[in-house]
Amino acid sequence: MPMVTSPQAAQIIDKTQRMVQYLVTEGKLKAIRITDRHIMLIDLDDLRATAAKEGYTFNEEIAAQFVN
């Protein structure tokens, strides 16, 4: 279960970090908050599924850079 941060997730789906945070707040994307400063980790499979559902592009090449 590879995880990425919200800025990394934003790069992968070509959206802003604020959009990723909005998706989490609205319950459309699962995330684990790891600090009180809104740092969160997002499972790549959940991000991939949400991107498909919302009609966003999921860039596998960028995702691979963050995992490897």
C-alpha positions as CSV (number, residue, x, y, z in Angstrom):
1,M,0.0,0.0,0.0
2,P,2.2,2.9,-1.3
3,M,1.3,6.2,0.2
4,V,1.9,9.8,-1.0
5,T,1.5,13.3,0.6
6,S,-1.1,15.7,-0.6
7,P,1.3,17.8,-2.6
8,Q,2.5,14.6,-4.3
9,A,-1.1,13.5,-4.9
10,A,-1.8,16.9,-6.5
11,Q,1.1,16.4,-8.9
12,I,-0.1,12.9,-9.8
13,I,-3.6,14.0,-10.7
14,D,-2.6,17.4,-12.1
15,K,-4.7,19.4,-9.6
16,T,-3.8,21.8,-6.8
17,Q,-3.1,20.7,-3.3
18,R,-6.2,22.7,-2.2
19,M,-8.3,20.5,-4.5
20,V,-6.8,17.3,-3.0
21,Q,-7.6,18.7,0.5
22,Y,-11.1,19.5,-0.7
23,L,-11.6,15.9,-2.0
24,V,-10.5,14.6,1.5
25,T,-12.8,17.1,3.3
26,E,-15.8,16.1,1.2
27,G,-15.1,12.4,1.8
28,K,-14.4,11.7,-1.8
29,L,-10.8,10.7,-1.0
30,K,-9.5,8.8,2.0
31,A,-6.4,10.1,3.8
32,I,-4.6,9.6,7.0
33,R,-3.7,12.8,8.9
34,I,-0.4,12.4,10.5
35,T,0.0,15.8,12.2
36,D,-2.1,18.7,13.4
37,R,-0.6,20.8,10.5
38,H,-2.8,19.1,7.9
39,I,0.0,16.8,6.7
40,M,-1.8,13.7,5.3
41,L,-0.9,10.5,3.6
42,I,-3.0,9.1,0.7
43,D,-3.0,5.6,-0.6
44,L,-2.2,5.5,-4.3
45,D,-5.0,3.0,-5.0
46,D,-7.5,5.3,-3.4
47,L,-6.1,8.2,-5.3
48,R,-6.3,6.2,-8.6
49,A,-9.9,5.2,-7.9
50,T,-11.0,8.8,-6.9
51,A,-9.3,10.2,-10.0
52,A,-11.2,7.8,-12.2
53,K,-14.5,8.5,-10.5
54,E,-14.0,12.3,-10.7
55,G,-12.7,12.3,-14.3
56,Y,-9.1,13.3,-13.5
57,T,-6.0,12.1,-15.1
58,F,-3.8,9.8,-13.0
59,N,-0.2,10.0,-14.1
60,E,1.4,6.6,-13.5
61,E,4.9,7.8,-14.3
62,I,4.8,10.6,-11.7
63,A,3.2,8.2,-9.2
64,A,6.1,5.7,-9.8
65,Q,8.7,8.4,-9.0
66,F,7.2,8.9,-5.5
67,V,7.0,5.2,-4.8
68,N,10.5,4.1,-6.0
